[in-house]
Amino acid sequence: MPDTPRQRQRSALAIVAAVVVVALAVVAAVWLSRDSGGDEGSVAAASASSFAPGGQDVLPRAMGGQEAIDALGERLGDVAELNGMTADQLRDLLLRDASVEVAPSGRLLYDDDLRPPPTPR
């Protein structure tokens, strides 16, 4: 039995409504996980006395290399865990890659110097 135009219209509306509902659910989930700290909660719970991701800054400014390691001190392990690695891995990364910095929040960032390509002469 072929679909009538009205049945096709209802089917199309049902599909559009389902897509809108899924999109809203994804936006809400992202928004809620960001506001609640997302996967950072395990770090905050494990070391709440010394470090609270998303809360107080761990550094006064972005730092890299030995300067970041020295400034973080005992918080190096907490910052490493926040970024999904061990303290030794973070230490090695900071010493090996000069473009890696620790943001005041404790998140890692890359300070890339982007220059335009040379112009042909």
PEBELSUL-V549534 format. One record per pair of residues at least 12 apart in sequence whose ideal C-beta (glycine too) atoms are under 7 Angstrom apart, sorted by the first residue. I is the first residue (numbers start at 1). J is the second residue. If there is no record, write none. Layout:
i->I j->J
i->I j->J
This chain:
i->37 j->53
i->37 j->54
i->40 j->53
i->40 j->54
i->40 j->82
i->43 j->78
i->43 j->81
i->43 j->82
i->47 j->78
i->50 j->74
i->50 j->75
i->50 j->78
i->51 j->75
i->51 j->78
i->53 j->82
i->53 j->106
i->57 j->104
i->57 j->105
i->58 j->72
i->58 j->75
i->58 j->79
i->58 j->104
i->58 j->106
i->59 j->71
i->59 j->102
i->59 j->104
i->60 j->104
i->61 j->104
i->62 j->101
i->62 j->102
i->62 j->103
i->62 j->104
i->62 j->109
i->63 j->101
i->63 j->102
i->64 j->94
i->64 j->98
i->64 j->100
i->64 j->101
i->65 j->94
i->65 j->95
i->65 j->98
i->66 j->95
i->68 j->94
i->68 j->101
i->68 j->102
i->69 j->91
i->69 j->94
i->72 j->102
i->76 j->90
i->76 j->91
i->79 j->102
i->79 j->106
i->82 j->106
i->83 j->107
i->83 j->108
i->99 j->111
i->99 j->112
